[in-house]
Amino acid sequence: MDIRNCLFKFVNLRKTGNQIYTLKNLKENELYCQYFSDYNDPYESHFGMFAKWPCPYKETEKLRSLIEKIDPKNSKHTTNSIESMRRFIHLNQHLSDTGLKFAEELTHTFRVCSFTRRWNDILMWGHYGDGMRGVVLVFDPKELKRINSSRLVHDPNVKVGVESVDLRWVTYSRKIPTINSVGFLEAARVFSREDANKFSDKLLEVCALTKLHKWRYEQETRLIVGCDSDYEVKPIMAKYNSEALKGVIIGNKLSKEQVLQVAKSLPENRKMYTIRQNPRKYKLEIANVYSAKDVVRNGGLENLLHQ
């Protein structure tokens, strides 16, 4: 399989705890998915909320229709004149706070696992691959979306229902994203599944899929798992299809023992890629490809990392 069409996940293996945890997850085909605020970006899931109403003078009918949806019981009085509609807007400035509360409650049902579209970025190896002492897991995007079960990390006996699974690119911006609380309230009051889905998609876009432009080098794609409850925003382990993992790219500073442990944690036919540093330019390249079975058979292939 051409790895240019894959998604990649950097893993740190230096710490003993990390290594045991990672190898266990490899064997069990599980991914650690967490709530947005647990990531390292201090502005993760940060967005602005504002109340944007149709203009009473230029968009009179649009505003009247909106108020009727939001407050149907009192709409006869609140929409009988432009002045009454202006008064309604003035008395409902708190909708931004209401919308923000609802939005936060909705995001509590989502868990995220991050991937990159670039395995050979030197900064990524430095920041997430422990300076070439880690590995990169290679995933097939189509198979990766086939997640049908999950559990709580700290309480394996608690099964988490999966409502939805999606893979989405992160976009990068110089401005903090915003969302219109009026639109959210309209979707909530009308109970239109189509409107609710549109707002949910918009919420994901601003909350989970927009980051400061300085993170652009990560070229991030996110696996977003929708749970059937918020589970107090606890992290979950999502079980993926065994065919989703296509191989592992080995950092060239791993020890022989670590390479062997990784190989033993993989199905026999999975690929193990070694890499080399181009001596003439700042560039990482695939050096050789082995099967996990061959690595185990040769006791780790002592020369695997230095070809």
C-alpha positions in Angstrom: 0.0 0.0 0.0 1.2 3.5 -0.9 1.8 5.2 2.5 1.2 8.6 0.9 -2.5 7.8 1.1 -2.4 6.9 4.8 -2.7 8.7 8.1 0.1 8.6 10.7 0.3 8.7 14.4 3.5 9.5 16.2 4.2 7.5 19.4 6.8 8.1 22.1 8.4 4.9 23.4 11.2 6.1 25.6 9.4 6.0 28.9 8.8 2.5 30.2 5.1 3.3 31.0 4.5 4.8 27.6 6.1 1.8 25.9 4.1 -0.8 27.7 0.9 1.2 27.2 1.6 1.6 23.4 2.4 -2.0 22.8 -0.7 -3.1 24.7 -2.8 -0.8 22.5 -1.2 -2.2 19.4 -2.0 -5.7 20.4 -5.6 -4.9 21.2 -6.3 -2.5 18.3 -7.2 0.4 20.5 -6.8 4.1 20.2 -6.7 6.6 23.1 -9.4 9.3 22.4 -9.7 12.3 24.7 -11.7 15.4 25.3 -10.6 18.6 23.5 -9.4 20.4 26.6 -6.9 17.6 27.4 -4.7 18.5 24.5 -1.5 20.6 24.7 -2.9 23.6 22.8 -4.0 26.2 25.4 -6.6 27.5 22.9 -7.9 24.0 22.1 -11.7 24.0 21.7 -11.8 27.8 22.4 -14.3 29.7 20.3 -16.4 32.9 20.5 -20.2 33.0 20.9 -22.3 36.0 19.6 -26.0 36.7 19.0 -26.6 37.9 15.4 -30.2 38.7 14.7 -31.7 39.7 11.3 -32.1 43.4 11.0 -35.7 44.5 12.1 -35.8 47.1 9.3 -34.1 45.3 6.4 -35.0 41.7 7.2 -38.3 42.1 8.9 -40.0 38.9 7.7 -36.9 36.8 8.4 -36.7 38.2 11.9 -40.5 37.6 12.5 -40.1 34.0 11.3 -37.1 33.4 13.6 -38.9 34.8 16.7 -42.0 32.6 15.9 -39.7 29.6 16.0 -37.8 30.6 19.1 -40.8 31.8 21.2 -44.0 30.4 19.5 -46.2 31.0 22.6 -45.7 34.7 22.7 -45.0 35.4 19.0 -48.3 37.2 18.4 -47.2 40.0 20.8 -43.5 39.9 20.1 -43.8 40.1 16.3 -46.7 42.5 15.8 -44.4 45.5 15.1 -40.8 46.4 14.4 -40.6 48.0 17.8 -41.9 44.8 19.6 -39.3 42.7 17.7 -36.5 45.2 18.7 -37.7 44.9 22.3 -37.6 41.1 22.0 -33.9 41.2 20.8 -33.0 43.6 23.6 -34.6 41.3 26.2 -32.8 38.2 24.9 -29.2 39.4 24.8 -28.5 36.5 27.2 -28.8 34.0 24.4 -25.0 34.1 23.9 -24.6 32.6 27.3 -27.4 30.2 26.8 -26.0 29.1 23.5 -22.5 28.7 24.9 -23.9 26.4 27.7 -25.8 24.2 25.2 -22.7 24.1 22.9 -20.4 23.0 25.7 -22.9 20.3 26.7 -23.0 19.0 23.1 -19.2 18.9 22.8 -18.9 16.8 25.9 -20.1 13.8 23.9 -17.2 14.0 21.5 -13.7 12.4 21.9 -10.8 13.0 19.6 -7.7 11.1 18.4 -5.1 13.1 16.4 -3.2 12.0 13.3 -1.0 13.7 10.8 -0.8 13.5 7.0 3.0 13.8 7.0 5.2 11.1 8.5 8.5 12.7 7.4 8.2 16.2 9.0 11.3 16.7 11.1 9.5 19.0 13.6 6.9 16.3 14.2 9.6 13.7 14.9 11.2 16.2 17.4 7.9 17.1 19.1 5.9 13.9 19.1 8.4 11.2 18.0 10.9 11.8 20.8 13.7 12.8 18.5 13.5 9.7 16.3 13.3 7.4 19.4 9.6 6.8 18.8 7.6 5.2 16.0 4.9 6.2 13.6 1.8 4.1 13.2 0.5 3.9 9.6 -3.3 3.7 9.2 -5.6 3.2 6.3 -8.2 6.1 6.6 -11.1 4.1 5.2 -10.6 1.2 7.6 -9.9 3.5 10.5 -13.5 4.9 10.5 -14.9 1.4 11.2 -15.0 1.8 14.9 -18.0 0.1 16.5 -17.1 -0.3 20.2 -15.2 1.7 22.9 -14.7 1.7 26.6 -13.6 4.1 29.4 -9.9 4.2 29.9 -9.9 4.1 33.7 -12.8 1.7 34.0 -12.6 -1.0 31.3 -15.8 -2.6 32.4 -17.8 0.5 31.3 -18.7 0.2 27.6 -19.2 3.4 25.7 -21.8 3.5 22.9 -20.6 4.9 19.6 -23.0 7.3 18.0 -20.8 8.5 15.1 -17.3 8.3 13.7 -15.7 10.8 11.4 -12.3 11.8 10.0 -11.9 15.5 9.5 -9.0 17.8 8.5 -8.0 20.6 10.9 -7.9 24.1 9.4 -5.6 26.8 10.6 -6.5 30.4 11.2 -5.1 33.7 12.6 -8.6 34.5 14.2 -10.5 32.7 16.9 -13.6 31.0 15.3 -17.1 32.2 16.4 -20.5 30.7 16.3 -24.0 32.4 16.2 -26.0 31.5 19.3 -29.2 32.6 17.6 -28.8 29.9 15.0 -28.1 27.3 17.7 -31.3 28.2 19.6 -33.4 28.1 16.4 -32.1 24.6 15.6 -32.8 23.5 19.2 -36.4 24.9 19.3 -37.5 23.7 15.9 -36.2 20.2 16.5 -35.2 19.8 12.9 -32.7 17.0 12.5 -31.3 18.7 9.4 -30.8 22.0 11.2 -29.4 20.2 14.3 -26.9 18.3 12.1 -25.8 21.5 10.4 -25.3 23.2 13.7 -23.5 20.2 15.2 -21.2 20.2 12.1 -20.5 23.9 12.5 -19.8 23.4 16.2 -17.3 20.8 15.4 -15.7 23.0 12.9 -15.1 25.9 15.3 -14.5 23.9 18.4 -12.5 20.9 17.3 -11.3 21.6 13.8 -9.8 25.1 13.9 -6.4 25.9 15.4 -3.9 28.8 15.4 -2.0 29.0 12.2 1.3 28.3 13.9 0.2 24.7 14.3 0.0 24.3 10.5 3.2 22.2 10.3 1.2 19.3 12.1 -1.1 18.9 9.0 -3.5 17.3 11.4 -6.5 15.0 10.7 -8.8 14.1 13.6 -10.7 11.0 14.3 -13.9 12.3 16.1 -15.9 9.7 18.0 -19.4 10.7 19.1 -20.4 8.9 22.3 -23.9 8.2 23.5 -23.3 10.2 26.7 -20.8 12.7 28.0 -19.2 10.3 30.6 -18.0 13.3 32.5 -15.5 14.0 29.6 -13.4 11.0 30.6 -11.1 9.6 27.9 -12.1 6.4 26.0 -10.3 3.6 24.2 -11.8 3.1 20.7 -11.4 -0.3 19.1 -10.5 -0.1 15.4 -10.7 -2.7 12.7 -7.5 -4.8 12.7 -7.1 -4.1 9.0 -6.8 -0.3 9.7 -3.2 -0.6 10.9 -1.0 -1.2 7.9 2.4 -0.9 9.4 4.9 1.0 11.6 7.7 3.5 10.7 10.6 2.9 13.0 12.6 5.9 14.4 16.3 5.4 13.7 17.3 5.8 17.3 15.2 2.9 18.7 17.1 0.1 20.4 17.2 -3.4 19.0 15.1 -4.6 21.9 12.4 -1.9 21.2 12.2 -2.8 17.5 11.7 -6.5 18.5 9.0 -5.6 21.0 7.1 -3.5 18.4 7.4 -6.4 15.9 6.0 -8.9 18.3 3.0 -6.6 19.0 2.0 -6.5 15.3 0.3 -9.1 13.1 2.9 -11.1 11.2 2.1 -9.5 7.8 2.3 -5.9 8.9 5.0 -3.7 7.4 7.9 -2.2 9.3 9.6 0.7 7.6 13.1 1.9 8.4 14.1 5.5 7.6 17.3 7.3 6.8 18.3 10.9 7.0 19.4 12.4 3.6 23.0 13.4 4.0 22.7 16.4 1.6 19.4 18.0 2.6 17.0 18.2 5.6 14.9 15.3 4.4 13.8 11.9 5.8 13.3 8.9 3.5 12.1 5.3 3.6 15.2 3.1 3.6 13.8 -0.5 3.7 10.6 -2.4 4.3 10.2 -5.6 6.3 7.4 -7.7 7.6 6.9 -8.0 11.3 7.3 -11.7 10.9 10.8 -11.3 9.4 11.9 -8.9 12.2 10.8 -11.4 14.8 12.4 -14.3 13.0 15.8 -12.5 12.8 15.7 -11.5 16.4 15.1 -7.8 15.7 17.4 -7.5 12.6 20.3 -5.9 14.4 21.3 -3.9 11.4 17.7 -2.6 10.9 18.3 0.9 12.1 21.6 1.6 10.5 21.4 0.7 6.8 
